[in-house]
Amino acid sequence: MSWQKLFRPKESIPPYLYLSLGLGSFVILLGLWSFVTDSGLIPPFYLPSPTQVIQSALDMAREGGLLDDTLASVSRVTLGFLVSAAVGIPLGILMGSLKIGEAFFEPIMGFFRYMPASAFIPLLIIWVGIEETEKIAVIILGTFFQLTLMVMDVTKNVSSDLIDISYTLGARSKDVFLRVILPASWPGILDTLRLSFGWAWTYLVVAEIVGARSGLGYMIMQSQRFLKTANVMVGIIVIGLIGIVIDLTFRSVYRRLFPWMAKGGV
């Protein structure tokens, strides 16, 4: 492949080059991190070296706390996300398919979308206490409204020409919905789920600040309280690694389910 094609908009590149560039960005980041810490430009108190972070991760893994915190966070995020998706996908499809659904639900959804989930924590503590339900509720509030509105947009953007042709060929409203709107929407809905799962993780630390006894967010906050910067970095990196695994999983499912979209999709 010529160099000119590499900088041509939307031009595909070989898989090996795509993978090499992705890995290369991590190598560059790791090299810069090692340089600024090993050279003394940034004191270890503010930014520990990669070696210190790896050692802290090994120590925490041997003690068993890292695995327990990771499993606790994964279970909370997954449950909160699944609840959001179970309600948000059907509601978003309804809003995107029927104007009466959009007219009724979109204003209230837009109203709540701009409210930060963290602002509801005091109310959630009063309503459900400080146990698991409160943490899962924070994650749901942080993802549900955005997910629903994005699913609505995906459904609304189904080509009107496809719908008009279906009616011309004698399809009924039910057939148009099941055989045109839904199949055309699923690739975009899956991509929306991929993005929304990432948002769910961003609310993890917020959800685990109050009353938590386990979880990566709890571990990060406790480590910050006792000035264990390396442990803070371990928690952040673990969340990032989990995010990469989730993202790659969604991409793999996308390619398998919608191979005709893979070239221009995720």
C-alpha positions as CSV (number, residue, x, y, z in Angstrom):
1,M,0.0,0.0,0.0
2,S,1.3,3.4,-1.0
3,W,1.8,6.2,1.6
4,Q,-0.7,8.4,-0.3
5,K,-3.5,5.8,0.3
6,L,-2.8,5.7,4.1
7,F,-3.9,9.4,4.3
8,R,-6.8,9.1,2.0
9,P,-10.1,9.6,3.9
10,K,-11.9,6.4,4.8
11,E,-9.4,4.3,3.0
12,S,-9.0,0.8,4.5
13,I,-5.6,-0.4,5.7
14,P,-4.2,-3.9,6.1
15,P,-5.2,-5.7,9.4
16,Y,-1.5,-6.2,10.4
17,L,-0.9,-2.4,10.0
18,Y,-4.0,-1.6,12.0
19,L,-2.9,-3.9,14.8
20,S,0.7,-2.6,14.7
21,L,-0.4,1.0,15.0
22,G,-2.6,0.2,17.9
23,L,0.1,-1.6,19.8
24,G,2.6,1.1,18.9
25,S,0.6,3.8,20.6
26,F,0.7,1.8,23.9
27,V,4.5,1.2,23.5
28,I,5.0,5.0,23.0
29,L,2.9,5.8,26.0
30,L,4.7,3.2,28.2
31,G,8.1,4.6,27.0
32,L,7.1,8.2,27.8
33,W,5.8,7.1,31.2
34,S,9.1,5.2,31.9
35,F,11.2,8.2,30.8
36,V,9.5,10.9,32.9
37,T,9.5,8.7,36.1
38,D,13.0,7.1,35.7
39,S,14.6,10.4,34.8
40,G,13.1,12.0,37.9
41,L,11.1,14.7,36.0
42,I,8.1,13.6,38.0
43,P,8.5,12.3,41.6
44,P,7.2,8.8,42.3
45,F,4.7,10.2,44.8
46,Y,2.9,11.9,42.0
47,L,3.4,9.3,39.3
48,P,5.0,5.9,40.2
49,S,7.1,4.2,37.6
50,P,5.7,1.2,35.6
51,T,7.8,-1.1,37.6
52,Q,6.4,0.2,40.9
53,V,2.8,-0.2,39.5
54,I,3.5,-3.7,38.4
55,Q,4.9,-4.6,41.7
56,S,1.9,-3.1,43.5
57,A,-0.4,-5.1,41.2
58,L,1.4,-8.3,42.0
59,D,1.3,-7.7,45.8
60,M,-2.4,-6.9,45.6
61,A,-3.1,-10.0,43.5
62,R,-1.2,-12.2,46.0
63,E,-3.3,-10.8,48.8
64,G,-6.4,-11.5,46.9
65,G,-7.9,-8.1,47.2
66,L,-7.4,-7.1,43.6
67,L,-9.4,-10.0,42.2
68,D,-12.2,-9.5,44.8
69,D,-12.5,-5.8,44.0
70,T,-12.5,-6.4,40.3
71,L,-15.2,-9.0,40.5
72,A,-17.4,-6.8,42.7
73,S,-17.1,-3.9,40.2
74,V,-17.7,-6.0,37.1
75,S,-20.8,-7.5,38.7
76,R,-22.2,-4.0,39.6
77,V,-21.4,-2.4,36.2
78,T,-22.8,-5.4,34.3
79,L,-26.0,-5.6,36.2
80,G,-26.6,-1.8,36.0
81,F,-25.9,-1.9,32.3
82,L,-28.2,-4.8,31.6
83,V,-31.1,-3.2,33.4
84,S,-30.5,0.0,31.4
85,A,-30.3,-1.9,28.1
86,A,-33.4,-4.1,28.9
87,V,-35.5,-1.0,29.3
88,G,-33.7,1.5,27.1
89,I,-33.6,-0.6,23.9
90,P,-37.3,-1.3,23.6
91,L,-38.2,2.3,24.7
92,G,-35.7,3.8,22.2
93,I,-37.0,1.7,19.4
94,L,-40.5,2.7,20.3
95,M,-39.5,6.4,20.3
96,G,-37.7,6.1,17.0
97,S,-40.4,4.2,15.3
98,L,-43.6,6.0,16.4
99,K,-43.9,9.8,16.5
100,I,-46.4,9.6,19.3
101,G,-43.8,7.7,21.4
102,E,-41.1,10.3,20.5
103,A,-43.5,13.2,21.4
104,F,-44.4,11.7,24.8
105,F,-41.1,10.4,26.0
106,E,-38.3,12.5,24.4
107,P,-38.9,15.7,26.4
108,I,-38.8,14.0,29.8
109,M,-35.8,11.9,28.7
110,G,-34.0,15.0,27.6
111,F,-34.8,16.6,30.9
112,F,-33.2,13.9,32.9
113,R,-30.3,13.3,30.6
114,Y,-28.7,16.6,31.7
115,M,-28.9,15.8,35.4
116,P,-25.6,14.3,36.7
117,A,-26.1,10.9,38.2
118,S,-24.0,11.9,41.2
119,A,-26.5,14.5,42.2
120,F,-29.0,11.7,42.9
121,I,-26.8,9.9,45.4
122,P,-28.2,11.7,48.5
123,L,-31.7,10.8,47.4
124,L,-30.8,7.2,46.5
125,I,-29.3,6.8,50.0
126,I,-32.5,7.9,51.5
127,W,-34.6,5.8,49.2
128,V,-32.7,2.5,49.1
129,G,-29.8,2.8,51.6
130,I,-26.1,2.4,50.9
131,E,-26.0,-1.2,49.9
132,E,-25.7,-2.7,46.4
133,T,-29.0,-1.3,45.1
134,E,-27.7,2.3,45.5
135,K,-24.6,1.6,43.5
136,I,-26.4,-0.1,40.7
137,A,-29.0,2.6,40.6
138,V,-26.2,5.3,40.1
139,I,-24.9,3.3,37.1
140,I,-28.4,2.9,35.7
141,L,-29.1,6.6,36.0
142,G,-25.8,7.4,34.3
143,T,-26.4,5.3,31.3
144,F,-30.1,4.8,30.8
145,F,-31.1,8.1,29.3
146,Q,-28.2,8.5,26.9
147,L,-28.6,4.9,25.8
148,T,-32.3,5.3,25.1
149,L,-31.9,8.5,23.2
150,M,-29.1,7.0,21.1
151,V,-31.2,4.0,20.2
152,M,-34.0,6.3,19.3
153,D,-31.7,8.2,16.9
154,V,-30.5,5.0,15.3
155,T,-34.1,3.8,14.7
156,K,-35.1,7.2,13.3
157,N,-32.3,7.2,10.9
158,V,-33.5,4.0,9.1
159,S,-33.9,5.0,5.4
160,S,-37.4,6.3,4.6
161,D,-37.0,4.9,1.1
162,L,-36.8,1.4,2.6
163,I,-40.0,2.0,4.5
164,D,-41.8,3.6,1.5
165,I,-40.8,0.7,-0.8
166,S,-42.1,-1.8,1.8
167,Y,-45.5,-0.1,1.9
168,T,-45.6,0.0,-1.9
169,L,-45.0,-3.8,-2.0
170,G,-48.0,-4.3,0.3
171,A,-46.3,-4.6,3.7
172,R,-48.4,-3.9,6.8
173,S,-47.1,-1.7,9.6
174,K,-46.2,-4.8,11.6
175,D,-44.2,-6.2,8.8
176,V,-42.4,-2.9,8.2
177,F,-41.4,-2.8,11.9
178,L,-40.3,-6.4,12.1
179,R,-38.7,-6.9,8.7
180,V,-37.3,-3.4,7.9
181,I,-36.9,-1.1,10.9
182,L,-35.5,-3.7,13.4
183,P,-33.0,-5.4,11.0
184,A,-31.8,-2.1,9.8
185,S,-31.4,-0.8,13.4
186,W,-29.6,-3.6,15.1
187,P,-26.0,-2.8,13.9
188,G,-26.4,0.8,15.2
189,I,-28.0,-0.5,18.4
190,L,-25.1,-2.8,19.1
191,D,-22.6,0.0,18.5
192,T,-24.7,2.1,21.0
193,L,-24.4,-0.7,23.6
194,R,-20.6,-0.7,23.1
195,L,-20.4,3.0,23.8
196,S,-22.9,2.9,26.7
197,F,-21.0,0.1,28.4
198,G,-18.0,2.4,28.5
199,W,-20.1,5.1,30.1
200,A,-21.2,2.6,32.8
201,W,-17.6,2.2,33.8
202,T,-17.1,5.9,34.1
203,Y,-19.8,6.0,36.8
204,L,-18.2,3.1,38.7
205,V,-16.0,5.3,41.0
206,V,-18.9,7.6,41.6
207,A,-21.1,4.7,42.6
208,E,-18.5,3.2,44.9
209,I,-17.6,6.4,46.7
210,V,-20.4,6.1,49.3
211,G,-20.8,3.1,51.6
212,A,-18.8,0.6,49.5
213,R,-16.6,-2.0,51.1
214,S,-15.3,-3.5,47.9
215,G,-14.8,-2.6,44.2
216,L,-12.1,-0.9,42.1
217,G,-13.6,2.5,42.8
218,Y,-13.5,1.8,46.5
219,M,-9.9,0.6,46.3
220,I,-8.9,3.7,44.3
221,M,-10.4,6.0,46.9
222,Q,-8.9,4.1,49.8
223,S,-5.5,4.1,48.2
224,Q,-5.7,7.9,47.6
225,R,-6.7,8.4,51.2
226,F,-3.5,6.6,52.4
227,L,-1.4,8.2,49.6
228,K,-0.7,4.9,47.9
229,T,-0.3,6.3,44.4
230,A,0.8,3.1,42.8
231,N,-2.3,1.3,44.0
232,V,-4.4,4.1,42.5
233,M,-2.7,3.6,39.2
234,V,-3.3,-0.2,39.4
235,G,-7.0,0.4,39.8
236,I,-7.2,2.8,36.9
237,I,-5.2,0.5,34.6
238,V,-7.3,-2.5,35.5
239,I,-10.5,-0.6,34.6
240,G,-8.8,0.4,31.3
241,L,-7.8,-3.2,30.5
242,I,-11.3,-4.5,31.3
243,G,-12.7,-1.7,29.0
244,I,-10.4,-2.9,26.1
245,V,-11.6,-6.5,26.6
246,I,-15.3,-5.4,26.5
247,D,-14.7,-3.2,23.5
248,L,-13.0,-6.0,21.5
249,T,-15.7,-8.4,22.5
250,F,-18.4,-6.0,21.1
251,R,-16.3,-5.5,17.9
252,S,-16.0,-9.2,17.4
253,V,-19.7,-9.8,17.9
254,Y,-20.4,-6.9,15.5
255,R,-18.3,-8.4,12.8
256,R,-19.9,-11.9,13.2
257,L,-23.4,-10.7,13.2
258,F,-23.1,-7.9,10.6
259,P,-20.2,-8.8,8.3
260,W,-21.6,-6.5,5.6
261,M,-21.2,-3.6,7.9
262,A,-17.8,-4.5,9.4
263,K,-15.7,-2.6,6.8
264,G,-17.3,0.7,7.7
265,G,-18.4,-0.2,11.2
266,V,-16.7,-0.8,14.5
